[in-house]
Amino acid sequence: MQPTGTFTSSGIKLAYYEAQPVTSASDAANNTPAETIMLVHGFASHANMNWVSPGWFEYLTNAGYHVVAFDNRGHGESEKRYELDDYGSHLMASDVKALVDHLNLGKVHLMGYSMGARISAFVTRDYPEILKSVIFAGMGYNMVRGIGNPEPIARALEAPTADDVKNPAAKNFRVFAEQTKSDLKALAACMRSSRVPVTAETMTNIKVPALVAVGTTDVIAGDGAKLAEMIPNGQHFPIEGRDHMRAVGDQSYKDGVLAFLKSVPKA
């Protein structure tokens, strides 16, 4: 899928993707406006890999939703920067707000996967006024506890080749980044950027309905149920038998998200 257009956030040019809903006859007759869901992809991925190829755009538009996604700064078709100050979850959360404003979307449902879930948490903290609901996918309690030192991954991204990387976990990130044809230098800067923790207070202050969807064999995300318990209107959806990489396209995950969206009050 080619980008629909571009927008600018803090001076950085970002590519976005948009698909209109398949409108039912009753909605057309009633002139019912479609709700928007915005999708935020994970580290070293991009909107096409995270959301288009696994069928999310088709699934959600067929369900009547207006779907918007974008390539995070340093990723996909968006502008690449190489300084640490150009990244960080709080800045990447401001990109979500900038796109909402650019498209005049008002309030949206927001779903982020992995790094996108962290970004979404900062959106709940900094821009709660734009949210109808939030879905944290591919990230459980480790979002609050932290997931370790980013330096081995950054060094793996900077290594001459993937074969030069001896750390197995870091090598997996390098191989994945090569598969997505990513700018390795930009990703290293993103990985090293200020990793302000998502606090327990951020979670307990979320006012909108929230869903935490994590694969049952995902060793990166941490406990999804434990994160959901911290959120006043939180729900947990276990993606059975899926790990961090294989959960994204899972049909039960799609169905669970749709059931959650339908449960959110329209008002």
C-alpha positions as a Python dict, from the first residue, in 0.01 Angstrom:
ca = {
    (1, 'M'): (0, 0, 0),
    (2, 'Q'): (138, 339, -98),
    (3, 'P'): (125, 630, 150),
    (4, 'T'): (-190, 836, 128),
    (5, 'G'): (3, 1150, 210),
    (6, 'T'): (245, 1313, 449),
    (7, 'F'): (226, 1538, 753),
    (8, 'T'): (482, 1723, 963),
    (9, 'S'): (543, 1679, 1334),
    (10, 'S'): (809, 1885, 1515),
    (11, 'G'): (971, 1953, 1180),
    (12, 'I'): (987, 1587, 1072),
    (13, 'K'): (801, 1466, 762),
    (14, 'L'): (601, 1149, 821),
    (15, 'A'): (407, 925, 582),
    (16, 'Y'): (55, 813, 666),
    (17, 'Y'): (-191, 559, 526),
    (18, 'E'): (-567, 588, 525),
    (19, 'A'): (-856, 362, 423),
    (20, 'Q'): (-1224, 442, 431),
    (21, 'P'): (-1477, 198, 577),
    (22, 'V'): (-1694, -39, 383),
    (23, 'T'): (-2024, 126, 471),
    (24, 'S'): (-2333, -81, 540),
    (25, 'A'): (-2665, 7, 380),
    (26, 'S'): (-2814, 98, 718),
    (27, 'D'): (-2522, 327, 807),
    (28, 'A'): (-2547, 491, 466),
    (29, 'A'): (-2920, 545, 513),
    (30, 'N'): (-2872, 687, 861),
    (31, 'N'): (-2568, 890, 758),
    (32, 'T'): (-2381, 736, 1052),
    (33, 'P'): (-2022, 865, 1064),
    (34, 'A'): (-1754, 600, 1086),
    (35, 'E'): (-1531, 585, 1390),
    (36, 'T'): (-1156, 608, 1335),
    (37, 'I'): (-895, 369, 1466),
    (38, 'M'): (-531, 476, 1445),
    (39, 'L'): (-260, 208, 1436),
    (40, 'V'): (97, 256, 1562),
    (41, 'H'): (354, -3, 1456),
    (42, 'G'): (645, -158, 1641),
    (43, 'F'): (1021, -102, 1634),
    (44, 'A'): (1198, -176, 1304),
    (45, 'S'): (863, -241, 1135),
    (46, 'H'): (639, -8, 935),
    (47, 'A'): (269, 38, 870),
    (48, 'N'): (260, -195, 571),
    (49, 'M'): (432, -481, 753),
    (50, 'N'): (256, -438, 1085),
    (51, 'W'): (-95, -354, 969),
    (52, 'V'): (-154, -385, 594),
    (53, 'S'): (9, -719, 513),
    (54, 'P'): (-143, -901, 815),
    (55, 'G'): (-489, -791, 701),
    (56, 'W'): (-576, -532, 965),
    (57, 'F'): (-675, -260, 718),
    (58, 'E'): (-906, -495, 530),
    (59, 'Y'): (-1052, -646, 847),
    (60, 'L'): (-1127, -314, 1016),
    (61, 'T'): (-1261, -134, 709),
    (62, 'N'): (-1491, -430, 642),
    (63, 'A'): (-1613, -389, 999),
    (64, 'G'): (-1704, -27, 923),
    (65, 'Y'): (-1405, 159, 1067),
    (66, 'H'): (-1202, 440, 916),
    (67, 'V'): (-842, 318, 949),
    (68, 'V'): (-535, 540, 974),
    (69, 'A'): (-173, 440, 1032),
    (70, 'F'): (164, 602, 982),
    (71, 'D'): (531, 516, 962),
    (72, 'N'): (702, 623, 1283),
    (73, 'R'): (987, 869, 1254),
    (74, 'G'): (1300, 681, 1142),
    (75, 'H'): (1089, 402, 994),
    (76, 'G'): (934, 305, 662),
    (77, 'E'): (864, 595, 427),
    (78, 'S'): (898, 859, 698),
    (79, 'E'): (1195, 1089, 741),
    (80, 'K'): (1509, 941, 896),
    (81, 'R'): (1699, 1129, 1165),
    (82, 'Y'): (2017, 1021, 1341),
    (83, 'E'): (2031, 1222, 1664),
    (84, 'L'): (1899, 1086, 1994),
    (85, 'D'): (1702, 1405, 2054),
    (86, 'D'): (1492, 1331, 1745),
    (87, 'Y'): (1336, 1027, 1911),
    (88, 'G'): (1188, 919, 2243),
    (89, 'S'): (838, 798, 2324),
    (90, 'H'): (710, 1141, 2426),
    (91, 'L'): (807, 1288, 2087),
    (92, 'M'): (667, 990, 1899),
    (93, 'A'): (342, 1030, 2094),
    (94, 'S'): (327, 1388, 1968),
    (95, 'D'): (333, 1246, 1614),
    (96, 'V'): (2, 1071, 1688),
    (97, 'K'): (-149, 1400, 1802),
    (98, 'A'): (-9, 1580, 1496),
    (99, 'L'): (-174, 1331, 1260),
    (100, 'V'): (-506, 1352, 1446),
    (101, 'D'): (-490, 1730, 1403),
    (102, 'H'): (-373, 1708, 1040),
    (103, 'L'): (-672, 1492, 943),
    (104, 'N'): (-910, 1669, 1185),
    (105, 'L'): (-1009, 1335, 1336),
    (106, 'G'): (-1130, 1451, 1675),
    (107, 'K'): (-1130, 1145, 1901),
    (108, 'V'): (-993, 808, 1787),
    (109, 'H'): (-948, 454, 1902),
    (110, 'L'): (-573, 395, 1927),
    (111, 'M'): (-389, 63, 1894),
    (112, 'G'): (-14, 26, 1926),
    (113, 'Y'): (195, -287, 1895),
    (114, 'S'): (518, -334, 2098),
    (115, 'M'): (702, 0, 2070),
    (116, 'G'): (373, 134, 1937),
    (117, 'A'): (210, 31, 2266),
    (118, 'R'): (469, 235, 2458),
    (119, 'I'): (400, 531, 2232),
    (120, 'S'): (27, 483, 2291),
    (121, 'A'): (84, 490, 2668),
    (122, 'F'): (246, 831, 2634),
    (123, 'V'): (-50, 945, 2426),
    (124, 'T'): (-281, 851, 2715),
    (125, 'R'): (-63, 1062, 2944),
    (126, 'D'): (-7, 1366, 2723),
    (127, 'Y'): (-312, 1379, 2493),
    (128, 'P'): (-603, 1199, 2665),
    (129, 'E'): (-849, 1434, 2496),
    (130, 'I'): (-803, 1264, 2157),
    (131, 'L'): (-889, 912, 2276),
    (132, 'K'): (-1205, 702, 2270),
    (133, 'S'): (-1018, 388, 2373),
    (134, 'V'): (-667, 244, 2370),
    (135, 'I'): (-531, -100, 2287),
    (136, 'F'): (-187, -203, 2409),
    (137, 'A'): (-77, -502, 2201),
    (138, 'G'): (247, -697, 2219),
    (139, 'M'): (335, -527, 2547),
    (140, 'G'): (228, -630, 2894),
    (141, 'Y'): (372, -554, 3236),
    (142, 'N'): (721, -507, 3092),
    (143, 'M'): (596, -173, 2964),
    (144, 'V'): (609, -55, 3326),
    (145, 'R'): (890, -277, 3452),
    (146, 'G'): (1116, -211, 3152),
    (147, 'I'): (1270, -454, 2905),
    (148, 'G'): (1640, -418, 2969),
    (149, 'N'): (1941, -242, 2823),
    (150, 'P'): (1889, -110, 2468),
    (151, 'E'): (2263, -87, 2395),
    (152, 'P'): (2319, -446, 2268),
    (153, 'I'): (2041, -397, 2012),
    (154, 'A'): (2177, -59, 1904),
    (155, 'R'): (2526, -207, 1860),
    (156, 'A'): (2380, -499, 1665),
    (157, 'L'): (2215, -253, 1429),
    (158, 'E'): (2551, -82, 1377),
    (159, 'A'): (2753, -401, 1326),
    (160, 'P'): (2907, -456, 979),
    (161, 'T'): (2684, -760, 921),
    (162, 'A'): (2433, -969, 1112),
    (163, 'D'): (2692, -1247, 1131),
    (164, 'D'): (2911, -1017, 1343),
    (165, 'V'): (2643, -1003, 1615),
    (166, 'K'): (2697, -1263, 1888),
    (167, 'N'): (2406, -1174, 2116),
    (168, 'P'): (2118, -1395, 1991),
    (169, 'A'): (1837, -1159, 2094),
    (170, 'A'): (2010, -855, 1947),
    (171, 'K'): (2086, -1049, 1630),
    (172, 'N'): (1715, -1121, 1587),
    (173, 'F'): (1646, -747, 1585),
    (174, 'R'): (1922, -692, 1328),
    (175, 'V'): (1790, -965, 1100),
    (176, 'F'): (1434, -831, 1129),
    (177, 'A'): (1552, -476, 1052),
    (178, 'E'): (1725, -603, 738),
    (179, 'Q'): (1409, -788, 635),
    (180, 'T'): (1209, -466, 662),
    (181, 'K'): (1481, -280, 464),
    (182, 'S'): (1514, -32, 749),
    (183, 'D'): (1770, 245, 791),
    (184, 'L'): (1990, 77, 1053),
    (185, 'K'): (2157, 400, 1167),
    (186, 'A'): (1820, 567, 1226),
    (187, 'L'): (1695, 263, 1420),
    (188, 'A'): (2007, 266, 1640),
    (189, 'A'): (1937, 628, 1730),
    (190, 'C'): (1573, 545, 1801),
    (191, 'M'): (1675, 253, 2023),
    (192, 'R'): (1923, 465, 2220),
    (193, 'S'): (1691, 762, 2261),
    (194, 'S'): (1564, 865, 2600),
    (195, 'R'): (1368, 570, 2736),
    (196, 'V'): (1150, 748, 2987),
    (197, 'P'): (968, 477, 3180),
    (198, 'V'): (596, 427, 3156),
    (199, 'T'): (495, 472, 3517),
    (200, 'A'): (230, 288, 3713),
    (201, 'E'): (64, 627, 3760),
    (202, 'T'): (29, 662, 3383),
    (203, 'M'): (-158, 333, 3374),
    (204, 'T'): (-381, 403, 3673),
    (205, 'N'): (-475, 744, 3530),
    (206, 'I'): (-613, 606, 3202),
    (207, 'K'): (-979, 703, 3188),
    (208, 'V'): (-1087, 546, 2859),
    (209, 'P'): (-1160, 175, 2804),
    (210, 'A'): (-834, -15, 2747),
    (211, 'L'): (-745, -358, 2613),
    (212, 'V'): (-414, -539, 2665),
    (213, 'A'): (-354, -809, 2402),
    (214, 'V'): (-42, -1024, 2445),
    (215, 'G'): (62, -1360, 2302),
    (216, 'T'): (65, -1638, 2559),
    (217, 'T'): (420, -1736, 2454),
    (218, 'D'): (547, -1377, 2424),
    (219, 'V'): (859, -1353, 2644),
    (220, 'I'): (927, -991, 2546),
    (221, 'A'): (597, -832, 2647),
    (222, 'G'): (559, -953, 3004),
    (223, 'D'): (232, -1038, 3178),
    (224, 'G'): (-64, -889, 2991),
    (225, 'A'): (-313, -958, 3269),
    (226, 'K'): (-93, -779, 3524),
    (227, 'L'): (-82, -466, 3308),
    (228, 'A'): (-458, -477, 3247),
    (229, 'E'): (-519, -498, 3622),
    (230, 'M'): (-344, -163, 3669),
    (231, 'I'): (-586, 17, 3436),
    (232, 'P'): (-925, 121, 3583),
    (233, 'N'): (-1118, 16, 3269),
    (234, 'G'): (-864, -242, 3158),
    (235, 'Q'): (-933, -578, 2994),
    (236, 'H'): (-690, -855, 2904),
    (237, 'F'): (-703, -1060, 2585),
    (238, 'P'): (-455, -1350, 2566),
    (239, 'I'): (-350, -1434, 2210),
    (240, 'E'): (-327, -1810, 2250),
    (241, 'G'): (-11, -1987, 2134),
    (242, 'R'): (148, -1678, 1981),
    (243, 'D'): (486, -1519, 2053),
    (244, 'H'): (591, -1158, 1999),
    (245, 'M'): (652, -1193, 1625),
    (246, 'R'): (362, -1421, 1533),
    (247, 'A'): (78, -1252, 1722),
    (248, 'V'): (28, -958, 1486),
    (249, 'G'): (-174, -1138, 1220),
    (250, 'D'): (-357, -1380, 1448),
    (251, 'Q'): (-729, -1402, 1369),
    (252, 'S'): (-834, -1438, 1731),
    (253, 'Y'): (-645, -1115, 1809),
    (254, 'K'): (-836, -937, 1532),
    (255, 'D'): (-1167, -1075, 1657),
    (256, 'G'): (-1085, -981, 2017),
    (257, 'V'): (-1000, -625, 1915),
    (258, 'L'): (-1323, -590, 1715),
    (259, 'A'): (-1532, -719, 2005),
    (260, 'F'): (-1360, -468, 2232),
    (261, 'L'): (-1418, -179, 1991),
    (262, 'K'): (-1785, -265, 1963),
    (263, 'S'): (-1813, -264, 2344),
    (264, 'V'): (-1685, 93, 2374),
    (265, 'P'): (-1973, 339, 2421),
    (266, 'K'): (-2036, 553, 2113),
    (267, 'A'): (-2089, 875, 2304),
}
